[in-house]
Amino acid sequence: MVTSSKKKFALPAVAALASALMVGCAEETPVQEAQEGDASATAAILNETVTMQNEVTEILGPNLFTVGEDDTPVVGVDAAAQNIEDGDMVQVTGTVRQVLETDIETGWGVDFNDDETSYLVERELDLGVVAEDVQVIEE
């Protein structure tokens, strides 16, 4: 009987350890999943509002940072003003758009710096999120 009670506690302990090790790990975002799918998956998420939680992988400038394992671009939020840093877990709500620097600048009034513009030109036509709200999630 002692052995069976040890087994009952071993599985939850292993699961808890695995969860603890995964905290702060960037995962695939719904935007990335759609982009990796077929054209219908991309079309289904384009111009939709999404809310996702993920790790900030890189802050590229005052109006652009990336989240998730494949660096989904998030634009339109001043990361510095909101104290968002690389590695933070954030909840992002916004509209999925194709990354077209000129459309985002004119449509949302975002003024990108040279580094942000270069990044967006490299990722042109990829999907990104024009953020309406970003909250840092306390761990």
Salt bridges, closest charged atoms under 4 A:
ASP126 OD2 - ARG123 NE 2.68
